[in-house]
Amino acid sequence: MTAPDESATESTLSAIDLAILDAARDCVEEFGVRRTTLTEVARRAGVSRPTVYRRWPDTGSLVAELLVRELRTVVTATMPTAGTARTRLVGGIVTGAAAIRENPLFGKIFRTDTDLMLTYVFGRLGRNQRHLIALFTAGIEEGQRDRSVRDGNPEQMATMLLLIAQSAVQSAGTVSSILTGAALDAELVRAIDGYLAPASPTPGKHPA
């Protein structure tokens, strides 16, 4: 069997796949990426090593899949369902960024394997980024239809949102003595909402 494809979800993964991913999560949270082995993952998942190797040939590919799953879980759980498209998009990004900063799995990798986090999540345009760009693009298109989001190329705007959100996650620790917690969230709301908001009419002039 090959590794689950990029569109795999919790409902399409097999029970064995899920057991392996859960075991990998436990290992990474406990040991970090570099000290996690497929042998230990197999032991915790209650499967043989060949069973793991048939799905993921090395630790890197398994961790990459794990982070895709974790990020999608966070995004799904934090995206609001009420309000205009812009309100929902801003709320989802800000809440999602805060959840990632507090997430035990991402937190462990940030503390012990920062360079690997940059590689898996921030260092290239991979599955996580493409998934988020597609999600943000859909939200922007909806916002342009309900007129809560300004005009512009939706995919390009979504990519800019990704850069803003990544910075708020990746660099938060370096500015924690100045900006953290609720203050960071509040400033991120202003940054994203201001970027997406339609331009206000010039005083004294009426919209066309």
GROMACS elastic network, one bead per residue, 0.5 to 0.9 nm:
[ bonds ]
;  ai    aj funct       b0    kb
    1     4     6  0.86658   500
    1    51     6  0.86925   500
    1    54     6  0.57856   500
    1    55     6  0.60090   500
    2     5     6  0.82469   500
    2    54     6  0.61533   500
    2    56     6  0.75072   500
    3    17     6  0.87442   500
    3    54     6  0.73705   500
    3    56     6  0.56702   500
    3    57     6  0.85949   500
    3    61     6  0.88871   500
    3    62     6  0.87346   500
    3    65     6  0.88919   500
    4     7     6  0.80056   500
    4     8     6  0.59390   500
    4     9     6  0.89533   500
    4    12     6  0.87552   500
    4    13     6  0.70633   500
    4    17     6  0.80676   500
    4    55     6  0.73368   500
    4    56     6  0.88859   500
    4    65     6  0.84924   500
    5     8     6  0.54940   500
    6     9     6  0.86493   500
    6    65     6  0.84129   500
    6    68     6  0.86952   500
    6   127     6  0.71654   500
    7    12     6  0.89735   500
    8    11     6  0.79246   500
    8    12     6  0.57916   500
    8    13     6  0.63419   500
    8    69     6  0.89104   500
    9    12     6  0.52612   500
    9    13     6  0.61502   500
    9    69     6  0.77931   500
   10    13     6  0.54469   500
   10    14     6  0.83143   500
   10    18     6  0.76782   500
   10    69     6  0.83362   500
   11    14     6  0.80094   500
   13    16     6  0.80260   500
   13    17     6  0.58376   500
   13    18     6  0.64490   500
   14    17     6  0.50746   500
   14    18     6  0.63005   500
   14    19     6  0.86092   500
   15    18     6  0.51539   500
   15    19     6  0.61261   500
   15    20     6  0.86488   500
   16    19     6  0.50263   500
   16    20     6  0.61663   500
   16    21     6  0.85996   500
   16    45     6  0.79950   500
   16    47     6  0.80097   500
   16    51     6  0.87366   500
   17    20     6  0.52137   500
   17    21     6  0.62015   500
   17    22     6  0.85916   500
   17    52     6  0.85459   500
   17    55     6  0.80525   500
   18    21     6  0.50862   500
   18    22     6  0.60123   500
   18    23     6  0.84673   500
   18    45     6  0.89731   500
   19    22     6  0.51390   500
   19    23     6  0.61029   500
   19    24     6  0.85405   500
   19    44     6  0.85399   500
   19    45     6  0.53210   500
   19    46     6  0.81023   500
   19    47     6  0.88003   500
   20    23     6  0.50609   500
   20    24     6  0.60639   500
   20    25     6  0.85756   500
   20    41     6  0.65813   500
   20    42     6  0.68203   500
   20    44     6  0.79865   500
   20    45     6  0.52506   500
   20    46     6  0.84874   500
   20    47     6  0.81654   500
   20    52     6  0.72187   500
   20    62     6  0.89556   500
   21    25     6  0.61486   500
   21    26     6  0.86987   500
   21    41     6  0.84220   500
   21    45     6  0.83360   500
   21    62     6  0.76465   500
   21    63     6  0.85042   500
   21    65     6  0.81889   500
   21    66     6  0.61136   500
   21    69     6  0.87613   500
   22    25     6  0.50768   500
   22    26     6  0.63799   500
   22    27     6  0.87426   500
   22    41     6  0.88549   500
   22    44     6  0.89108   500
   22    45     6  0.75909   500
   22    66     6  0.84648   500
   23    26     6  0.51163   500
   23    27     6  0.62252   500
   23    28     6  0.86788   500
   23    40     6  0.84739   500
   23    41     6  0.54095   500
   23    42     6  0.76212   500
   23    43     6  0.84823   500
   23    44     6  0.55649   500
   23    45     6  0.53502   500
   24    27     6  0.50480   500
   24    28     6  0.61078   500
   24    29     6  0.84817   500
   24    36     6  0.77564   500
   24    37     6  0.87334   500
   24    38     6  0.81689   500
   24    40     6  0.85096   500
   24    41     6  0.54380   500
   24    42     6  0.86164   500
   24    44     6  0.83434   500
   24    45     6  0.83202   500
   24    59     6  0.89744   500
   24    62     6  0.76537   500
   24    63     6  0.73569   500
   24    66     6  0.74875   500
   25    28     6  0.52671   500
   25    29     6  0.60915   500
   25    30     6  0.85529   500
   25    41     6  0.88764   500
   25    63     6  0.82459   500
   25    66     6  0.70829   500
   25   105     6  0.68992   500
   26    29     6  0.52166   500
   26    30     6  0.61719   500
   26    31     6  0.85010   500
   26    41     6  0.85257   500
   26    44     6  0.86402   500
   26   105     6  0.84340   500
   27    30     6  0.51217   500
   27    31     6  0.57198   500
   27    32     6  0.70884   500
   27    33     6  0.80441   500
   27    35     6  0.84123   500
   27    36     6  0.58712   500
   27    37     6  0.82699   500
   27    40     6  0.76415   500
   27    41     6  0.67850   500
   27    44     6  0.85227   500
   28    31     6  0.52162   500
   28    33     6  0.53061   500
   28    34     6  0.84548   500
   28    35     6  0.78852   500
   28    36     6  0.60529   500
   28    63     6  0.83450   500
   28   105     6  0.69202   500
   28   108     6  0.74075   500
   28   109     6  0.76537   500
   29    32     6  0.59442   500
   29    33     6  0.83837   500
   29   104     6  0.66523   500
   29   105     6  0.53456   500
   29   106     6  0.84419   500
   29   107     6  0.84199   500
   29   108     6  0.57664   500
   29   109     6  0.78418   500
   30    36     6  0.86801   500
   30   108     6  0.80391   500
   31    34     6  0.76882   500
   31    35     6  0.55198   500
   31    36     6  0.61019   500
   31   108     6  0.84914   500
   31   112     6  0.88316   500
   32    35     6  0.57773   500
   32    36     6  0.63365   500
   32   105     6  0.88459   500
   32   108     6  0.63418   500
   32   109     6  0.60774   500
   32   111     6  0.87050   500
   32   112     6  0.61787   500
   32   113     6  0.68728   500
   33    36     6  0.52534   500
   33    37     6  0.84132   500
   33    59     6  0.79431   500
   33    60     6  0.82901   500
   33    63     6  0.75482   500
   33   108     6  0.87658   500
   33   109     6  0.68575   500
   33   112     6  0.80065   500
   33   113     6  0.67079   500
   33   116     6  0.79939   500
   34    37     6  0.79844   500
   34    59     6  0.85851   500
   34   112     6  0.87078   500
   34   113     6  0.74777   500
   36    39     6  0.85433   500
   36    40     6  0.70490   500
   36    41     6  0.75201   500
   36    59     6  0.72877   500
   37    40     6  0.53558   500
   37    41     6  0.63199   500
   37    42     6  0.86627   500
   37    58     6  0.85055   500
   37    59     6  0.64223   500
   38    42     6  0.59859   500
   38    43     6  0.85219   500
   38    49     6  0.69832   500
   38    52     6  0.69823   500
   38    53     6  0.76773   500
   38    56     6  0.88073   500
   38    57     6  0.88741   500
   38    58     6  0.71064   500
   38    59     6  0.61587   500
   38    62     6  0.86432   500
   39    42     6  0.51789   500
   39    43     6  0.63034   500
   39    44     6  0.88136   500
   39    48     6  0.83215   500
   39    49     6  0.58760   500
   39    52     6  0.84669   500
   40    43     6  0.50149   500
   40    44     6  0.62411   500
   40    45     6  0.84982   500
   40    49     6  0.88179   500
   41    44     6  0.52671   500
   41    45     6  0.60440   500
   41    46     6  0.85292   500
   41    47     6  0.86974   500
   41    49     6  0.84084   500
   41    52     6  0.80891   500
   42    45     6  0.50467   500
   42    46     6  0.60221   500
   42    47     6  0.51908   500
   42    48     6  0.57789   500
   42    49     6  0.54658   500
   42    50     6  0.87049   500
   42    51     6  0.78656   500
   42    52     6  0.63321   500
   43    46     6  0.51882   500
   43    47     6  0.63508   500
   43    48     6  0.72718   500
   43    49     6  0.79230   500
   44    47     6  0.78600   500
   45    48     6  0.86361   500
   47    50     6  0.84210   500
   47    51     6  0.64509   500
   47    52     6  0.75034   500
   48    51     6  0.52809   500
   48    52     6  0.68831   500
   48    53     6  0.89741   500
   49    52     6  0.52620   500
   49    53     6  0.62172   500
   49    54     6  0.86735   500
   50    54     6  0.59660   500
   50    55     6  0.86513   500
   51    54     6  0.54297   500
   51    55     6  0.68375   500
   51    56     6  0.89064   500
   52    55     6  0.53698   500
   52    56     6  0.59951   500
   52    57     6  0.76331   500
   52    58     6  0.89666   500
   53    56     6  0.50224   500
   53    58     6  0.70328   500
   54    57     6  0.65106   500
   55    62     6  0.84404   500
   56    59     6  0.73623   500
   56    60     6  0.85312   500
   56    61     6  0.59386   500
   56    62     6  0.55539   500
   56    65     6  0.89669   500
   57    60     6  0.84506   500
   57    61     6  0.69078   500
   57    62     6  0.78808   500
   58    61     6  0.56791   500
   58    62     6  0.65849   500
   58    63     6  0.88679   500
   59    62     6  0.51229   500
   59    63     6  0.60442   500
   59    64     6  0.84877   500
   60    63     6  0.52118   500
   60    64     6  0.60772   500
   60    65     6  0.86359   500
   60   120     6  0.86911   500
   61    64     6  0.50978   500
   61    65     6  0.62766   500
   61    66     6  0.85989   500
   62    65     6  0.51636   500
   62    66     6  0.61053   500
   62    67     6  0.86999   500
   63    67     6  0.61254   500
   63    68     6  0.85894   500
   63   120     6  0.82571   500
   64    67     6  0.52551   500
   64    68     6  0.63639   500
   64    69     6  0.87707   500
   64   120     6  0.60601   500
   64   121     6  0.82905   500
   64   127     6  0.89700   500
   65    68     6  0.51228   500
   65    69     6  0.62969   500
   65    70     6  0.86493   500
   66    69     6  0.51266   500
   66    70     6  0.61014   500
   66    71     6  0.85909   500
   67    71     6  0.59238   500
   67    72     6  0.83804   500
   67   105     6  0.85327   500
   67   106     6  0.81854   500
   67   120     6  0.78161   500
   67   121     6  0.77675   500
   67   128     6  0.79135   500
   68    71     6  0.53244   500
   68    72     6  0.61646   500
   68    73     6  0.85775   500
   68   121     6  0.86497   500
   68   127     6  0.69292   500
   68   128     6  0.55528   500
   68   131     6  0.89355   500
   69    72     6  0.52910   500
   69    73     6  0.61770   500
   69    74     6  0.87509   500
   69   128     6  0.88799   500
   70    73     6  0.51081   500
   70    74     6  0.62860   500
   70    75     6  0.87141   500
   70   105     6  0.83135   500
   70   106     6  0.87841   500
   71    74     6  0.50940   500
   71    75     6  0.61529   500
   71    76     6  0.85422   500
   71    96     6  0.88487   500
   71   100     6  0.77571   500
   71   128     6  0.71864   500
   72    75     6  0.50994   500
   72    76     6  0.60018   500
   72    77     6  0.84748   500
   72   128     6  0.79433   500
   72   131     6  0.82831   500
   72   132     6  0.86248   500
   73    76     6  0.52396   500
   73    77     6  0.61440   500
   73    78     6  0.86718   500
   74    77     6  0.52113   500
   74    78     6  0.61680   500
   74    79     6  0.86619   500
   74    96     6  0.62667   500
   74    99     6  0.68977   500
   74   100     6  0.72256   500
   74   103     6  0.88264   500
   75    78     6  0.53106   500
   75    79     6  0.60683   500
   75    92     6  0.71562   500
   75    93     6  0.79816   500
   75    95     6  0.86925   500
   75    96     6  0.57526   500
   75    97     6  0.89081   500
   75    99     6  0.88664   500
   75   132     6  0.85960   500
   76    79     6  0.57634   500
   76    92     6  0.87964   500
   76    96     6  0.88690   500
   77    80     6  0.83941   500
   77    92     6  0.88714   500
   77    96     6  0.82352   500
   78    91     6  0.80198   500
   78    92     6  0.54574   500
   78    93     6  0.80564   500
   78    94     6  0.88847   500
   78    95     6  0.59552   500
   78    96     6  0.55866   500
   78    99     6  0.80356   500
   79    88     6  0.66768   500
   79    89     6  0.72905   500
   79    91     6  0.69130   500
   79    93     6  0.75749   500
   79    95     6  0.78007   500
   79    96     6  0.75552   500
   80    83     6  0.80849   500
   80    87     6  0.83670   500
   80    88     6  0.52112   500
   80    89     6  0.77595   500
   80    91     6  0.65558   500
   80    92     6  0.59479   500
   81    88     6  0.65599   500
   82    85     6  0.84671   500
   82    87     6  0.80557   500
   82    88     6  0.66359   500
   83    86     6  0.79153   500
   83    87     6  0.57073   500
   83    88     6  0.60947   500
   84    87     6  0.51225   500
   84    88     6  0.62393   500
   84    89     6  0.85390   500
   84   142     6  0.88552   500
   84   143     6  0.70572   500
   84   146     6  0.74010   500
   84   147     6  0.89527   500
   84   148     6  0.66055   500
   85    88     6  0.51621   500
   85    89     6  0.60186   500
   85    90     6  0.85479   500
   85   139     6  0.60135   500
   85   140     6  0.72056   500
   85   141     6  0.86997   500
   85   142     6  0.60110   500
   85   144     6  0.84274   500
   85   146     6  0.73511   500
   85   147     6  0.89047   500
   85   148     6  0.67303   500
   85   149     6  0.77616   500
   86    89     6  0.50542   500
   86    90     6  0.60002   500
   86    91     6  0.83402   500
   86   139     6  0.73387   500
   86   140     6  0.72239   500
   86   142     6  0.84436   500
   86   143     6  0.56561   500
   86   144     6  0.88717   500
   86   148     6  0.57321   500
   86   149     6  0.60302   500
   86   193     6  0.73911   500
   86   196     6  0.71486   500
   86   197     6  0.77579   500
   87    90     6  0.53394   500
   87    91     6  0.60019   500
   87    92     6  0.84236   500
   87   148     6  0.82913   500
   87   193     6  0.79644   500
   88    91     6  0.51158   500
   88    92     6  0.58912   500
   88    93     6  0.85339   500
   88   139     6  0.81213   500
   89    92     6  0.51290   500
   89    93     6  0.61681   500
   89    94     6  0.85976   500
   89   136     6  0.72008   500
   89   139     6  0.61871   500
   89   140     6  0.78325   500
   89   143     6  0.88121   500
   89   193     6  0.89298   500
   90    93     6  0.53327   500
   90    94     6  0.61528   500
   90    95     6  0.84386   500
   90   188     6  0.87734   500
   90   189     6  0.63998   500
   90   192     6  0.62910   500
   90   193     6  0.62167   500
   90   196     6  0.87547   500
   91    94     6  0.53406   500
   91    95     6  0.58889   500
   91    96     6  0.81297   500
   91   189     6  0.75543   500
   92    95     6  0.53106   500
   92    96     6  0.56885   500
   92    97     6  0.83548   500
   93    96     6  0.50408   500
   93    97     6  0.59745   500
   93    98     6  0.85697   500
   93   136     6  0.89077   500
   93   161     6  0.85230   500
   93   162     6  0.89400   500
   93   165     6  0.68946   500
   93   188     6  0.89658   500
   93   189     6  0.86713   500
   93   192     6  0.86137   500
   94    97     6  0.51988   500
   94    98     6  0.63031   500
   94    99     6  0.86400   500
   94   165     6  0.76893   500
   94   168     6  0.89574   500
   94   185     6  0.61814   500
   94   186     6  0.85687   500
   94   188     6  0.65620   500
   94   189     6  0.64767   500
   94   192     6  0.86178   500
   95    98     6  0.51483   500
   95    99     6  0.61250   500
   95   100     6  0.86728   500
   95   185     6  0.78531   500
   96   100     6  0.61595   500
   96   101     6  0.86255   500
   96   165     6  0.89697   500
   97   100     6  0.51674   500
   97   101     6  0.62832   500
   97   102     6  0.87593   500
   97   165     6  0.65352   500
   97   166     6  0.79499   500
   97   168     6  0.70329   500
   97   169     6  0.59439   500
   97   185     6  0.85856   500
   98   101     6  0.51148   500
   98   102     6  0.63576   500
   98   103     6  0.85555   500
   98   168     6  0.87520   500
   98   169     6  0.75989   500
   98   181     6  0.80053   500
   98   185     6  0.73632   500
   99   102     6  0.51178   500
   99   103     6  0.58291   500
  100   104     6  0.84352   500
  100   105     6  0.87384   500
  100   106     6  0.65273   500
  100   107     6  0.78617   500
  100   169     6  0.72419   500
  101   104     6  0.84832   500
  101   106     6  0.71565   500
  101   107     6  0.65746   500
  101   169     6  0.60977   500
  101   170     6  0.85160   500
  101   172     6  0.81830   500
  102   105     6  0.88505   500
  102   106     6  0.78267   500
  102   107     6  0.66081   500
  103   106     6  0.54725   500
  103   107     6  0.57628   500
  103   108     6  0.84996   500
  104   108     6  0.60094   500
  104   109     6  0.86653   500
  105   108     6  0.53409   500
  105   109     6  0.65235   500
  105   110     6  0.87209   500
  106   109     6  0.52176   500
  106   110     6  0.61025   500
  106   111     6  0.86505   500
  106   117     6  0.79349   500
  107   110     6  0.50483   500
  107   111     6  0.61893   500
  107   112     6  0.86605   500
  108   111     6  0.51571   500
  108   112     6  0.60855   500
  108   113     6  0.77019   500
  109   112     6  0.52704   500
  109   114     6  0.60088   500
  109   115     6  0.87982   500
  109   116     6  0.74856   500
  109   117     6  0.61879   500
  110   113     6  0.57319   500
  110   115     6  0.81767   500
  110   116     6  0.84160   500
  110   117     6  0.63895   500
  110   118     6  0.88416   500
  110   170     6  0.86323   500
  111   114     6  0.62944   500
  112   115     6  0.88343   500
  113   116     6  0.53006   500
  113   117     6  0.64041   500
  113   118     6  0.88514   500
  114   117     6  0.50659   500
  114   118     6  0.63475   500
  114   119     6  0.87208   500
  115   118     6  0.51117   500
  115   119     6  0.63603   500
  115   120     6  0.87882   500
  115   123     6  0.89615   500
  116   120     6  0.60074   500
  116   121     6  0.82607   500
  116   123     6  0.88398   500
  117   120     6  0.51539   500
  117   121     6  0.56058   500
  117   122     6  0.68933   500
  117   123     6  0.80131   500
  118   121     6  0.55470   500
  118   124     6  0.81719   500
  118   170     6  0.84160   500
  119   122     6  0.59946   500
  119   124     6  0.65999   500
  120   123     6  0.65824   500
  120   124     6  0.74418   500
  120   126     6  0.78613   500
  120   128     6  0.86960   500
  121   124     6  0.71530   500
  121   125     6  0.83191   500
  121   126     6  0.75018   500
  121   127     6  0.87838   500
  121   128     6  0.67335   500
  121   129     6  0.74882   500
  121   166     6  0.89762   500
  122   125     6  0.75686   500
  122   126     6  0.85378   500
  122   128     6  0.89371   500
  122   129     6  0.79757   500
  122   166     6  0.71466   500
  122   170     6  0.81579   500
  123   126     6  0.85775   500
  124   129     6  0.81447   500
  125   128     6  0.77645   500
  125   129     6  0.56098   500
  125   130     6  0.66574   500
  126   129     6  0.54634   500
  126   130     6  0.61380   500
  126   131     6  0.85197   500
  127   130     6  0.51533   500
  127   131     6  0.59313   500
  127   132     6  0.85326   500
  128   131     6  0.52157   500
  128   132     6  0.62835   500
  128   133     6  0.86595   500
  129   132     6  0.51401   500
  129   133     6  0.60640   500
  129   134     6  0.85560   500
  129   159     6  0.87051   500
  129   162     6  0.74379   500
  130   133     6  0.50456   500
  130   134     6  0.61097   500
  130   135     6  0.85454   500
  131   134     6  0.52304   500
  131   135     6  0.62281   500
  131   136     6  0.86697   500
  132   136     6  0.59781   500
  132   137     6  0.83043   500
  132   158     6  0.82074   500
  132   159     6  0.85922   500
  132   162     6  0.71677   500
  133   136     6  0.51116   500
  133   137     6  0.58698   500
  133   138     6  0.85522   500
  133   155     6  0.69332   500
  133   156     6  0.88463   500
  133   158     6  0.54146   500
  133   159     6  0.57562   500
  133   161     6  0.82038   500
  133   162     6  0.67122   500
  134   137     6  0.50354   500
  134   138     6  0.62578   500
  134   139     6  0.87269   500
  134   155     6  0.75755   500
  134   158     6  0.77080   500
  135   138     6  0.53149   500
  135   139     6  0.64284   500
  135   140     6  0.87951   500
  135   158     6  0.82514   500
  136   139     6  0.50289   500
  136   140     6  0.61291   500
  136   141     6  0.85952   500
  136   154     6  0.82246   500
  136   155     6  0.79261   500
  136   157     6  0.84031   500
  136   158     6  0.51037   500
  136   159     6  0.80501   500
  136   161     6  0.76272   500
  136   162     6  0.81679   500
  137   140     6  0.50987   500
  137   141     6  0.61363   500
  137   142     6  0.85808   500
  137   154     6  0.52599   500
  137   155     6  0.52318   500
  137   156     6  0.82961   500
  137   157     6  0.75148   500
  137   158     6  0.51625   500
  137   159     6  0.82454   500
  138   141     6  0.51594   500
  138   142     6  0.62275   500
  138   143     6  0.85837   500
  138   154     6  0.78899   500
  138   155     6  0.86753   500
  138   158     6  0.87505   500
  139   142     6  0.51339   500
  139   143     6  0.61154   500
  139   144     6  0.86533   500
  139   154     6  0.87465   500
  139   158     6  0.86872   500
  140   144     6  0.61015   500
  140   145     6  0.85829   500
  140   148     6  0.89219   500
  140   149     6  0.65067   500
  140   150     6  0.86696   500
  140   154     6  0.58279   500
  140   155     6  0.84043   500
  140   157     6  0.78704   500
  140   158     6  0.72499   500
  140   196     6  0.82147   500
  141   144     6  0.51033   500
  141   145     6  0.63497   500
  141   146     6  0.88166   500
  141   149     6  0.81902   500
  141   154     6  0.61630   500
  142   145     6  0.50874   500
  142   146     6  0.63390   500
  142   147     6  0.84162   500
  142   148     6  0.86529   500
  142   149     6  0.82918   500
  143   146     6  0.50894   500
  143   147     6  0.57230   500
  143   148     6  0.50419   500
  143   150     6  0.79501   500
  143   196     6  0.89477   500
  144   148     6  0.61972   500
  144   150     6  0.62813   500
  144   151     6  0.65114   500
  144   152     6  0.87453   500
  144   154     6  0.87540   500
  145   148     6  0.78206   500
  145   149     6  0.81145   500
  146   149     6  0.76711   500
  147   150     6  0.70171   500
  147   151     6  0.86935   500
  147   198     6  0.76830   500
  148   196     6  0.80352   500
  148   197     6  0.65273   500
  148   198     6  0.67060   500
  149   152     6  0.89611   500
  149   195     6  0.89314   500
  149   196     6  0.52435   500
  149   197     6  0.51893   500
  149   198     6  0.55601   500
  150   195     6  0.85639   500
  150   196     6  0.58754   500
  150   197     6  0.55555   500
  150   199     6  0.69037   500
  151   154     6  0.82157   500
  151   196     6  0.87900   500
  151   198     6  0.73357   500
  152   155     6  0.88438   500
  152   156     6  0.79833   500
  152   157     6  0.70375   500
  153   156     6  0.53971   500
  153   157     6  0.60952   500
  153   158     6  0.85404   500
  154   157     6  0.51059   500
  154   158     6  0.59646   500
  154   159     6  0.85561   500
  155   159     6  0.61360   500
  155   160     6  0.86698   500
  156   159     6  0.50835   500
  156   160     6  0.63887   500
  156   161     6  0.87631   500
  157   160     6  0.50902   500
  157   161     6  0.63334   500
  157   162     6  0.87424   500
  157   195     6  0.88428   500
  157   196     6  0.83088   500
  158   162     6  0.63022   500
  158   163     6  0.88163   500
  159   163     6  0.64377   500
  159   164     6  0.87962   500
  160   163     6  0.50646   500
  160   164     6  0.63059   500
  160   165     6  0.86366   500
  161   164     6  0.50683   500
  161   165     6  0.60719   500
  161   166     6  0.84465   500
  161   192     6  0.71736   500
  161   195     6  0.86351   500
  162   165     6  0.51309   500
  162   166     6  0.59363   500
  162   167     6  0.84895   500
  163   166     6  0.51690   500
  163   167     6  0.61710   500
  163   168     6  0.86751   500
  164   167     6  0.52831   500
  164   168     6  0.63507   500
  164   169     6  0.88951   500
  164   188     6  0.84251   500
  164   191     6  0.84122   500
  164   192     6  0.78315   500
  165   168     6  0.50793   500
  165   169     6  0.64125   500
  165   170     6  0.85713   500
  165   188     6  0.82385   500
  165   192     6  0.87896   500
  166   169     6  0.51862   500
  166   170     6  0.57849   500
  166   171     6  0.81306   500
  167   170     6  0.50616   500
  167   171     6  0.54697   500
  167   172     6  0.74613   500
  168   171     6  0.58309   500
  168   172     6  0.55467   500
  168   184     6  0.81550   500
  168   185     6  0.89675   500
  168   188     6  0.75446   500
  169   172     6  0.54811   500
  169   173     6  0.81767   500
  170   173     6  0.74515   500
  170   174     6  0.87139   500
  171   174     6  0.54949   500
  171   175     6  0.70274   500
  171   176     6  0.89343   500
  172   175     6  0.55936   500
  172   176     6  0.60710   500
  172   179     6  0.78270   500
  172   180     6  0.72444   500
  172   184     6  0.82450   500
  173   176     6  0.51021   500
  173   177     6  0.84326   500
  173   180     6  0.83388   500
  174   177     6  0.78935   500
  175   178     6  0.54850   500
  175   179     6  0.57683   500
  175   180     6  0.74111   500
  176   179     6  0.51592   500
  176   180     6  0.50454   500
  176   181     6  0.84421   500
  176   184     6  0.88737   500
  177   180     6  0.71913   500
  179   182     6  0.85995   500
  179   183     6  0.59815   500
  179   184     6  0.53358   500
  179   187     6  0.88771   500
  180   183     6  0.56230   500
  180   185     6  0.77627   500
  181   184     6  0.54218   500
  181   185     6  0.63947   500
  181   186     6  0.87563   500
  182   185     6  0.50164   500
  182   186     6  0.60467   500
  182   187     6  0.86572   500
  183   186     6  0.50917   500
  183   187     6  0.62702   500
  183   188     6  0.85445   500
  184   187     6  0.52783   500
  184   188     6  0.60974   500
  184   189     6  0.86200   500
  185   188     6  0.50617   500
  185   189     6  0.61771   500
  185   190     6  0.87464   500
  186   189     6  0.51395   500
  186   190     6  0.64583   500
  186   191     6  0.87882   500
  187   190     6  0.50527   500
  187   191     6  0.61707   500
  187   192     6  0.86801   500
  188   192     6  0.61156   500
  188   193     6  0.82725   500
  189   192     6  0.53792   500
  189   193     6  0.57294   500
  189   194     6  0.81044   500
  190   193     6  0.52463   500
  190   194     6  0.57189   500
  190   195     6  0.82913   500
  191   194     6  0.53797   500
  191   195     6  0.61888   500
  191   196     6  0.88412   500
  192   195     6  0.50518   500
  192   196     6  0.62909   500
  192   197     6  0.85581   500
  193   196     6  0.52449   500
  193   197     6  0.58619   500
  194   197     6  0.52878   500
  194   198     6  0.84676   500
  195   198     6  0.85602   500
  197   200     6  0.85455   500
  199   202     6  0.87579   500
  200   203     6  0.85358   500
  201   204     6  0.83248   500
  201   205     6  0.66719   500
  201   206     6  0.67436   500
  201   207     6  0.61145   500
  202   205     6  0.55011   500
  202   206     6  0.76217   500
  202   207     6  0.83365   500
  203   206     6  0.81005   500
  205   208     6  0.89363   500
